[in-house]
Amino acid sequence: MVQHTKKIIIGRQDIADFPLLNIYQLPVKIDSGAYTSSLHCHNIEEFTENGIKKIKCNLLDPSHANYHEKEFIFDTFSKKKVKSSNGQVEERYKIKTEIKLFNQIYPIELTLSERGSMRFSVLLGRKFLTKKFLIDTSLTNLSYKNSITTI
């Protein structure tokens, strides 16, 4: 017997909060073609402070004046090999944080990626979306509009 769990319908893009990063109303792209979720940043640098390895980076989001170039420092991180959309494998830093969608807080892993001139500073990939959401590409901003639709 197949047991069905209710999944939330999410559109092709939305607006999310990242409370642990103190970022609110950040546009995100839903990307079922990507396995991992990523945060677009640059100046990614590993350093040691008081004997503790850390990384720092700056968020890239020119359309969001409050967060563009905001510096983050993480003392908990790992590295992960990721195959990019062009097929090349690169090693990226990975952090764990939380995302708020549909008035719920979810844990999420984000790789730190210098994504050039991408429109969205956050991509949500399949690893995060699986078992929670179904994507309807004809819709946008369902979480932001507070319109939860389940099946």
MIMIVO-272257 format. One record per atom (N, C-alpha, C): residue number from 0; atom name; x, z, y. Coordinates in Angstrom, 2 decimals. Each point is the difference from the previous one (the first is absolute). Example, Ala and Ser with C-alpha at 12.3 -4.5 7.8 and 13.67 -1.06 7.14 Angstrom:
// residues 2
[0,'N',[13.19,7.80,-5.69]]
[0,'CA',[-0.89,0.00,1.19]]
[0,'C',[0.90,0.00,1.20]]
[1,'N',[-0.35,-0.72,1.05]]
[1,'CA',[0.82,0.06,1.19]]
[1,'C',[-0.77,0.73,1.09]]
// end
This chain:
// residues 151
[0,'N',[0.84,0.00,-1.17]]
[0,'CA',[-0.84,0.00,1.17]]
[0,'C',[0.90,0.00,1.25]]
[1,'N',[-0.30,-0.88,0.93]]
[1,'CA',[0.77,-0.11,1.23]]
[1,'C',[-0.59,0.94,1.04]]
[2,'N',[0.86,0.82,0.58]]
[2,'CA',[-0.45,0.92,1.04]]
[2,'C',[0.37,-0.61,1.35]]
[3,'N',[-1.00,-0.13,0.89]]
[3,'CA',[0.23,-0.58,1.31]]
[3,'C',[0.17,1.10,1.04]]
[4,'N',[1.05,-0.11,0.77]]
[4,'CA',[0.23,0.93,1.09]]
[4,'C',[-0.37,-0.73,1.28]]
[5,'N',[-0.62,0.70,0.91]]
[5,'CA',[-0.37,-0.64,1.26]]
[5,'C',[1.26,-0.30,0.80]]
[6,'N',[0.04,-1.22,0.49]]
[6,'CA',[1.11,-0.42,0.85]]
[6,'C',[-0.55,-0.33,1.37]]
[7,'N',[0.81,0.24,1.00]]
[7,'CA',[-0.39,-0.27,1.37]]
[7,'C',[0.35,-1.45,0.34]]
[8,'N',[-0.92,-0.68,0.63]]
[8,'CA',[0.26,-1.36,0.47]]
[8,'C',[0.84,0.08,1.27]]
[9,'N',[1.12,-0.72,-0.01]]
[9,'CA',[0.88,-0.07,1.17]]
[9,'C',[0.17,-1.48,0.36]]
[10,'N',[0.10,-0.28,1.27]]
[10,'CA',[0.16,-1.38,0.44]]
[10,'C',[1.45,-0.44,0.00]]
[11,'N',[0.26,-1.16,0.59]]
[11,'CA',[1.36,-0.56,0.01]]
[11,'C',[0.93,0.70,0.98]]
[12,'N',[-0.57,0.75,0.93]]
[12,'CA',[0.80,0.81,0.91]]
[12,'C',[-0.83,1.20,0.43]]
[13,'N',[0.67,1.03,0.49]]
[13,'CA',[-0.70,1.19,0.44]]
[13,'C',[0.86,0.75,1.00]]
[14,'N',[-0.47,1.16,0.38]]
[14,'CA',[0.73,0.86,0.92]]
[14,'C',[0.09,1.36,-0.67]]
[15,'N',[1.23,0.52,-0.13]]
[15,'CA',[0.21,1.24,-0.76]]
[15,'C',[0.78,1.01,0.83]]
[16,'N',[-0.09,1.24,-0.44]]
[16,'CA',[0.78,1.09,0.58]]
[16,'C',[1.06,0.42,-1.02]]
[17,'N',[1.15,0.43,0.52]]
[17,'CA',[1.08,0.56,-0.81]]
[17,'C',[0.31,1.37,0.60]]
[18,'N',[-0.82,1.02,-0.35]]
[18,'CA',[0.10,1.30,0.68]]
[18,'C',[1.37,0.67,-0.09]]
[19,'N',[0.70,-0.11,-1.12]]
[19,'CA',[1.32,0.64,-0.11]]
[19,'C',[1.04,-0.67,0.88]]
[20,'N',[-0.24,-1.25,0.37]]
[20,'CA',[0.91,-0.72,0.88]]
[20,'C',[-0.47,0.06,1.45]]
[21,'N',[-1.14,0.65,0.21]]
[21,'CA',[-0.57,0.10,1.34]]
[21,'C',[-0.30,-1.39,0.59]]
[22,'N',[-0.55,-0.87,-0.85]]
[22,'CA',[-0.40,-1.35,0.41]]
[22,'C',[-1.49,-0.14,-0.28]]
[23,'N',[-0.72,-0.47,1.00]]
[23,'CA',[-1.45,-0.13,-0.11]]
[23,'C',[-0.44,-1.38,0.45]]
[24,'N',[-1.01,-0.52,-0.68]]
[24,'CA',[-0.62,-1.28,0.31]]
[24,'C',[1.02,-1.15,-0.03]]
[25,'N',[0.75,-0.06,-1.09]]
[25,'CA',[0.98,-1.05,-0.19]]
[25,'C',[-0.60,-1.10,-0.87]]
[26,'N',[0.02,-1.25,0.47]]
[26,'CA',[-0.53,-1.11,-0.83]]
[26,'C',[0.82,-0.16,-1.28]]
[27,'N',[-0.68,-0.21,-1.13]]
[27,'CA',[0.64,-0.22,-1.29]]
[27,'C',[-0.57,-1.26,-0.64]]
[28,'N',[0.84,-0.70,-0.73]]
[28,'CA',[-0.43,-1.19,-0.72]]
[28,'C',[-0.12,0.34,-1.48]]
[29,'N',[-1.09,-0.39,-0.60]]
[29,'CA',[-0.20,0.20,-1.43]]
[29,'C',[0.63,-1.21,-0.69]]
[30,'N',[0.97,0.25,-0.87]]
[30,'CA',[0.78,-1.09,-0.58]]
[30,'C',[0.04,0.12,-1.52]]
[31,'N',[-0.97,-0.61,-0.66]]
[31,'CA',[-0.06,0.10,-1.47]]
[31,'C',[1.14,-0.77,-0.66]]
[32,'N',[0.70,-0.83,0.76]]
[32,'CA',[1.14,-0.72,-0.54]]
[32,'C',[1.26,0.85,-0.07]]
[33,'N',[0.01,1.09,0.74]]
[33,'CA',[1.16,0.90,0.01]]
[33,'C',[-0.25,1.16,-0.95]]
[34,'N',[1.01,0.39,-0.76]]
[34,'CA',[-0.16,1.15,-0.87]]
[34,'C',[0.15,1.29,0.79]]
[35,'N',[1.05,0.09,0.80]]
[35,'CA',[0.25,1.22,0.76]]
[35,'C',[-0.57,-0.11,1.41]]
[36,'N',[-0.24,1.13,0.60]]
[36,'CA',[-0.42,0.06,1.40]]
[36,'C',[1.25,0.15,0.85]]
[37,'N',[-0.06,-0.51,1.23]]
[37,'CA',[1.20,0.06,0.83]]
[37,'C',[-0.32,0.31,1.45]]
[38,'N',[0.99,0.59,0.64]]
[38,'CA',[-0.06,0.34,1.41]]
[38,'C',[1.06,-0.85,0.71]]
[39,'N',[-0.43,-0.73,1.01]]
[39,'CA',[0.90,-0.90,0.72]]
[39,'C',[0.78,0.80,1.04]]
[40,'N',[1.30,0.05,-0.19]]
[40,'CA',[0.86,0.71,0.94]]
[40,'C',[1.36,-0.67,0.05]]
[41,'N',[0.83,0.42,0.92]]
[41,'CA',[1.34,-0.55,0.10]]
[41,'C',[0.97,1.12,0.38]]
[42,'N',[1.26,-0.36,0.16]]
[42,'CA',[1.05,1.00,0.23]]
[42,'C',[0.00,1.06,-1.11]]
[43,'N',[-0.21,-0.44,-1.22]]
[43,'CA',[-0.03,0.93,-1.14]]
[43,'C',[1.43,0.42,-0.30]]
[44,'N',[0.22,1.30,0.04]]
[44,'CA',[1.36,0.50,-0.13]]
[44,'C',[0.01,1.30,-0.80]]
[45,'N',[0.89,0.07,-0.97]]
[45,'CA',[0.18,1.24,-0.76]]
[45,'C',[1.13,0.79,0.66]]
[46,'N',[-0.18,1.32,0.12]]
[46,'CA',[1.02,0.84,0.60]]
[46,'C',[-0.06,1.38,-0.64]]
[47,'N',[1.01,0.80,0.26]]
[47,'CA',[0.05,1.37,-0.53]]
[47,'C',[0.02,0.97,1.16]]
[48,'N',[-0.86,1.01,-0.08]]
[48,'CA',[-0.08,1.02,1.04]]
[48,'C',[-0.02,1.36,-0.69]]
[49,'N',[0.95,0.85,0.34]]
[49,'CA',[0.12,1.33,-0.62]]
[49,'C',[0.02,-0.10,-1.53]]
[50,'N',[0.69,-1.02,-0.51]]
[50,'CA',[0.14,-0.17,-1.44]]
[50,'C',[-1.22,-0.60,-0.68]]
[51,'N',[-1.03,-0.38,0.76]]
[51,'CA',[-1.23,-0.55,-0.58]]
[51,'C',[-0.09,-1.48,0.35]]
[52,'N',[-0.17,-0.84,-1.04]]
[52,'CA',[-0.17,-1.44,0.24]]
[52,'C',[-1.38,-0.24,0.60]]
[53,'N',[-0.04,-0.84,1.02]]
[53,'CA',[-1.25,-0.35,0.67]]
[53,'C',[0.03,-1.49,0.33]]
[54,'N',[-1.18,-0.51,0.31]]
[54,'CA',[-0.08,-1.36,0.54]]
[54,'C',[-0.79,0.06,1.30]]
[55,'N',[0.34,-0.92,0.89]]
[55,'CA',[-0.78,-0.13,1.22]]
[55,'C',[-0.32,-1.47,0.19]]
[56,'N',[-1.10,-0.25,0.70]]
[56,'CA',[-0.42,-1.36,0.28]]
[56,'C',[-0.94,0.01,1.19]]
[57,'N',[-0.26,-1.19,0.53]]
[57,'CA',[-0.93,-0.16,1.10]]
[57,'C',[-1.15,-0.89,-0.44]]
[58,'N',[-1.22,0.43,0.27]]
[58,'CA',[-1.19,-0.78,-0.34]]
[58,'C',[-0.04,-1.25,0.87]]
[59,'N',[-0.38,-1.11,-0.60]]
[59,'CA',[-0.18,-1.25,0.75]]
[59,'C',[-1.49,-0.32,0.06]]
[60,'N',[-0.58,0.13,1.16]]
[60,'CA',[-1.39,-0.39,0.21]]
[60,'C',[-0.23,-0.24,1.49]]
[61,'N',[0.43,-1.17,0.50]]
[61,'CA',[-0.12,-0.28,1.43]]
[61,'C',[-1.43,0.08,0.53]]
[62,'N',[-0.99,-0.19,-0.88]]
[62,'CA',[-1.39,0.04,0.46]]
[62,'C',[-0.51,1.43,0.17]]
[63,'N',[0.76,0.98,-0.42]]
[63,'CA',[-0.43,1.40,0.05]]
[63,'C',[1.01,0.79,0.83]]
[64,'N',[-0.20,0.01,1.30]]
[64,'CA',[0.99,0.57,0.93]]
[64,'C',[0.39,1.44,-0.32]]
[65,'N',[-0.92,0.79,-0.52]]
[65,'CA',[0.30,1.40,-0.30]]
[65,'C',[1.00,0.17,-1.14]]
[66,'N',[0.10,-1.00,-0.87]]
[66,'CA',[0.83,0.15,-1.20]]
[66,'C',[1.16,-0.99,-0.07]]
[67,'N',[-0.01,-1.03,0.81]]
[67,'CA',[1.07,-0.99,-0.04]]
[67,'C',[1.33,0.68,0.33]]
[68,'N',[0.96,-0.17,-0.89]]
[68,'CA',[1.34,0.59,0.12]]
[68,'C',[0.02,1.52,-0.22]]
[69,'N',[-1.09,0.59,-0.46]]
[69,'CA',[-0.02,1.44,-0.31]]
[69,'C',[1.03,0.27,-1.10]]
[70,'N',[0.84,1.00,0.21]]
[70,'CA',[1.04,0.32,-0.98]]
[70,'C',[-0.52,1.01,-1.02]]
[71,'N',[0.32,-0.26,-1.24]]
[71,'CA',[-0.33,0.90,-1.10]]
[71,'C',[1.28,0.43,-0.68]]
[72,'N',[0.03,1.24,-0.45]]
[72,'CA',[1.11,0.50,-0.81]]
[72,'C',[-0.61,0.60,-1.26]]
[73,'N',[0.51,-0.43,-1.15]]
[73,'CA',[-0.50,0.49,-1.29]]
[73,'C',[1.15,0.63,-0.76]]
[74,'N',[-0.24,1.21,-0.54]]
[74,'CA',[1.03,0.62,-0.82]]
[74,'C',[-0.36,-0.05,-1.48]]
[75,'N',[-1.18,-0.53,-0.29]]
[75,'CA',[-0.40,-0.22,-1.38]]
[75,'C',[-0.29,-1.49,-0.16]]
[76,'N',[0.79,-0.65,-0.84]]
[76,'CA',[-0.15,-1.44,-0.19]]
[76,'C',[0.70,-0.40,-1.29]]
[77,'N',[-0.26,-1.20,-0.43]]
[77,'CA',[0.71,-0.56,-1.15]]
[77,'C',[0.24,-1.47,0.30]]
[78,'N',[0.63,-0.69,-0.92]]
[78,'CA',[0.23,-1.43,0.14]]
[78,'C',[-0.73,-0.72,-1.12]]
[79,'N',[-0.47,-1.20,0.30]]
[79,'CA',[-0.77,-0.78,-0.97]]
[79,'C',[0.36,-1.47,0.15]]
[80,'N',[0.13,-0.69,-1.12]]
[80,'CA',[0.20,-1.45,0.05]]
[80,'C',[-1.37,-0.67,0.10]]
[81,'N',[-0.13,-0.89,0.98]]
[81,'CA',[-1.27,-0.66,0.27]]
[81,'C',[0.24,-1.50,0.05]]
[82,'N',[-0.88,-0.75,-0.67]]
[82,'CA',[0.06,-1.46,0.08]]
[82,'C',[-0.88,-0.42,1.16]]
[83,'N',[0.60,-0.63,1.00]]
[83,'CA',[-0.75,-0.41,1.18]]
[83,'C',[-0.80,-1.26,-0.28]]
[84,'N',[-0.84,-0.39,0.96]]
[84,'CA',[-0.88,-1.16,-0.17]]
[84,'C',[0.80,-1.28,-0.20]]
[85,'N',[1.25,-0.05,0.45]]
[85,'CA',[0.81,-1.19,-0.20]]
[85,'C',[0.76,0.03,-1.34]]
[86,'N',[-0.25,1.04,-0.80]]
[86,'CA',[0.57,0.08,-1.34]]
[86,'C',[1.34,0.71,-0.09]]
[87,'N',[0.56,0.40,1.13]]
[87,'CA',[1.28,0.69,-0.02]]
[87,'C',[-0.21,1.50,-0.23]]
[88,'N',[0.91,0.59,-0.78]]
[88,'CA',[-0.06,1.43,-0.27]]
[88,'C',[0.88,0.71,1.03]]
[89,'N',[-0.55,1.02,0.61]]
[89,'CA',[0.78,0.79,0.96]]
[89,'C',[-0.27,1.48,-0.26]]
[90,'N',[0.97,0.81,0.35]]
[90,'CA',[-0.16,1.44,-0.14]]
[90,'C',[-0.55,0.55,1.32]]
[91,'N',[-1.06,0.78,-0.11]]
[91,'CA',[-0.63,0.59,1.18]]
[91,'C',[-0.10,1.51,-0.17]]
[92,'N',[-0.04,0.68,1.13]]
[92,'CA',[-0.30,1.43,-0.01]]
[92,'C',[-1.49,0.16,-0.22]]
[93,'N',[-0.35,1.10,-0.69]]
[93,'CA',[-1.41,0.29,-0.27]]
[93,'C',[-0.28,1.44,0.42]]
[94,'N',[-1.11,0.17,0.71]]
[94,'CA',[-0.42,1.34,0.42]]
[94,'C',[-1.38,0.29,-0.57]]
[95,'N',[-0.35,1.27,-0.05]]
[95,'CA',[-1.34,0.41,-0.40]]
[95,'C',[-0.66,0.65,1.21]]
[96,'N',[-1.25,-0.37,0.24]]
[96,'CA',[-0.74,0.58,1.11]]
[96,'C',[-1.48,-0.02,-0.37]]
[97,'N',[-0.86,0.06,0.99]]
[97,'CA',[-1.45,-0.03,-0.22]]
[97,'C',[-0.63,-1.02,0.93]]
[98,'N',[-1.09,-0.61,-0.49]]
[98,'CA',[-0.77,-0.94,0.79]]
[98,'C',[-1.45,0.46,0.00]]
[99,'N',[-0.67,-0.18,1.13]]
[99,'CA',[-1.41,0.35,0.09]]
[99,'C',[-0.81,-1.28,0.16]]
[100,'N',[-0.86,-0.24,-1.00]]
[100,'CA',[-0.93,-1.12,0.00]]
[100,'C',[-1.35,0.53,-0.47]]
[101,'N',[-1.08,-0.50,0.58]]
[101,'CA',[-1.35,0.42,-0.39]]
[101,'C',[-0.14,1.52,0.00]]
[102,'N',[0.57,0.63,1.00]]
[102,'CA',[-0.06,1.46,0.18]]
[102,'C',[0.57,0.78,-1.18]]
[103,'N',[0.89,-0.61,-0.77]]
[103,'CA',[0.67,0.67,-1.11]]
[103,'C',[1.50,-0.14,0.17]]
[104,'N',[0.72,1.02,-0.40]]
[104,'CA',[1.46,-0.02,0.03]]
[104,'C',[0.50,-0.38,-1.40]]
[105,'N',[0.89,-0.99,-0.05]]
[105,'CA',[0.59,-0.46,-1.26]]
[105,'C',[1.52,0.10,0.10]]
[106,'N',[0.67,0.39,-1.08]]
[106,'CA',[1.46,-0.10,0.01]]
[106,'C',[0.39,-1.48,-0.09]]
[107,'N',[1.09,-0.35,0.65]]
[107,'CA',[0.45,-1.40,-0.05]]
[107,'C',[1.52,-0.04,0.07]]
[108,'N',[0.57,-0.95,-0.72]]
[108,'CA',[1.42,-0.29,0.08]]
[108,'C',[0.16,-1.27,0.83]]
[109,'N',[0.92,0.05,0.95]]
[109,'CA',[0.26,-1.15,0.87]]
[109,'C',[1.47,-0.36,-0.08]]
[110,'N',[0.30,-1.27,-0.24]]
[110,'CA',[1.38,-0.44,0.13]]
[110,'C',[0.23,-0.34,1.47]]
[111,'N',[1.21,0.22,0.46]]
[111,'CA',[0.34,-0.31,1.38]]
[111,'C',[0.57,-1.41,0.02]]
[112,'N',[-0.62,-0.85,0.79]]
[112,'CA',[0.32,-1.41,-0.05]]
[112,'C',[0.16,-0.59,1.40]]
[113,'N',[1.05,-0.78,0.18]]
[113,'CA',[0.15,-0.76,1.23]]
[113,'C',[-0.68,-1.34,-0.24]]
[114,'N',[-1.22,-0.10,0.46]]
[114,'CA',[-0.85,-1.15,-0.34]]
[114,'C',[-0.06,-1.05,1.10]]
[115,'N',[0.98,-0.05,0.88]]
[115,'CA',[0.05,-1.06,1.01]]
[115,'C',[-1.19,0.00,0.92]]
[116,'N',[-0.64,-1.13,0.09]]
[116,'CA',[-1.08,-0.16,0.98]]
[116,'C',[-1.39,0.13,-0.65]]
[117,'N',[-0.14,0.87,-0.95]]
[117,'CA',[-1.29,0.19,-0.65]]
[117,'C',[-1.02,0.60,0.96]]
[118,'N',[-1.27,-0.37,-0.20]]
[118,'CA',[-1.07,0.44,0.89]]
[118,'C',[-0.36,1.47,-0.20]]
[119,'N',[0.09,0.50,-1.23]]
[119,'CA',[-0.39,1.37,-0.32]]
[119,'C',[1.23,0.83,-0.32]]
[120,'N',[0.03,1.22,0.50]]
[120,'CA',[1.16,0.85,-0.28]]
[120,'C',[-0.12,0.73,-1.33]]
[121,'N',[-1.17,-0.07,-0.63]]
[121,'CA',[-0.18,0.62,-1.32]]
[121,'C',[-0.71,-0.97,-0.93]]
[122,'N',[0.54,-0.16,-1.20]]
[122,'CA',[-0.67,-0.74,-1.07]]
[122,'C',[-0.39,1.00,-1.08]]
[123,'N',[-1.22,-0.08,-0.47]]
[123,'CA',[-0.46,0.84,-1.11]]
[123,'C',[-0.03,-0.86,-1.26]]
[124,'N',[0.85,0.33,-0.97]]
[124,'CA',[0.13,-0.78,-1.22]]
[124,'C',[-0.83,0.54,-1.16]]
[125,'N',[0.09,-0.72,-1.12]]
[125,'CA',[-0.82,0.31,-1.18]]
[125,'C',[0.22,1.39,-0.56]]
[126,'N',[1.22,0.49,0.04]]
[126,'CA',[0.26,1.33,-0.57]]
[126,'C',[-0.87,1.05,0.67]]
[127,'N',[-0.18,-0.11,1.31]]
[127,'CA',[-0.87,0.93,0.72]]
[127,'C',[-1.47,-0.33,-0.20]]
[128,'N',[-0.37,-1.27,0.01]]
[128,'CA',[-1.40,-0.42,-0.02]]
[128,'C',[-0.68,0.18,-1.36]]
[129,'N',[0.77,-0.15,-1.09]]
[129,'CA',[-0.56,0.01,-1.35]]
[129,'C',[-0.74,1.30,-0.30]]
[130,'N',[-1.14,-0.14,-0.60]]
[130,'CA',[-0.89,1.08,-0.44]]
[130,'C',[-0.73,0.71,1.14]]
[131,'N',[0.26,-0.42,1.25]]
[131,'CA',[-0.68,0.63,1.13]]
[131,'C',[-0.87,-0.99,0.76]]
[132,'N',[0.48,-1.24,0.11]]
[132,'CA',[-0.65,-0.97,0.88]]
[132,'C',[-0.23,-1.34,-0.68]]
[133,'N',[-1.04,-0.69,0.46]]
[133,'CA',[-0.22,-1.41,-0.30]]
[133,'C',[0.08,-0.73,1.33]]
[134,'N',[0.66,-1.16,0.00]]
[134,'CA',[0.23,-0.72,1.26]]
[134,'C',[-1.05,-1.10,0.17]]
[135,'N',[-0.64,-0.01,1.17]]
[135,'CA',[-0.88,-1.10,0.39]]
[135,'C',[0.66,-0.65,1.20]]
[136,'N',[0.61,-1.17,-0.21]]
[136,'CA',[0.78,-0.64,1.05]]
[136,'C',[-0.84,-0.53,1.15]]
[137,'N',[-1.31,0.00,-0.13]]
[137,'CA',[-0.86,-0.46,1.10]]
[137,'C',[-0.27,1.11,1.00]]
[138,'N',[0.45,1.22,-0.29]]
[138,'CA',[-0.29,1.15,0.86]]
[138,'C',[1.27,0.57,0.62]]
[139,'N',[-0.17,0.71,1.12]]
[139,'CA',[1.12,0.67,0.66]]
[139,'C',[-0.43,1.36,0.53]]
[140,'N',[0.96,0.91,0.10]]
[140,'CA',[-0.14,1.29,0.68]]
[140,'C',[-1.17,0.86,-0.51]]
[141,'N',[-0.25,-0.02,-1.28]]
[141,'CA',[-1.11,0.79,-0.56]]
[141,'C',[0.25,1.49,0.12]]
[142,'N',[1.22,0.45,-0.23]]
[142,'CA',[0.30,1.42,0.14]]
[142,'C',[-0.15,0.41,1.45]]
[143,'N',[0.56,-0.80,0.88]]
[143,'CA',[-0.05,0.31,1.43]]
[143,'C',[-1.44,0.07,0.50]]
[144,'N',[-0.84,-0.89,-0.51]]
[144,'CA',[-1.41,-0.02,0.40]]
[144,'C',[-0.80,1.10,-0.71]]
[145,'N',[0.67,0.69,-0.95]]
[145,'CA',[-0.63,1.09,-0.75]]
[145,'C',[-1.14,-0.49,-0.89]]
[146,'N',[0.10,-1.22,-0.48]]
[146,'CA',[-1.03,-0.59,-0.86]]
[146,'C',[0.49,-0.02,-1.44]]
[147,'N',[-0.23,1.08,-0.73]]
[147,'CA',[0.44,0.06,-1.39]]
[147,'C',[-1.01,-0.72,-0.87]]
[148,'N',[0.49,-0.99,-0.77]]
[148,'CA',[-0.82,-0.72,-0.94]]
[148,'C',[0.63,0.16,-1.36]]
[149,'N',[-0.74,0.47,-0.98]]
[149,'CA',[0.57,0.14,-1.34]]
[149,'C',[-0.83,-0.80,-0.99]]
[150,'N',[0.63,-0.29,-1.16]]
[150,'CA',[-0.75,-0.65,-1.07]]
[150,'C',[0.14,0.83,-1.26]]
// end
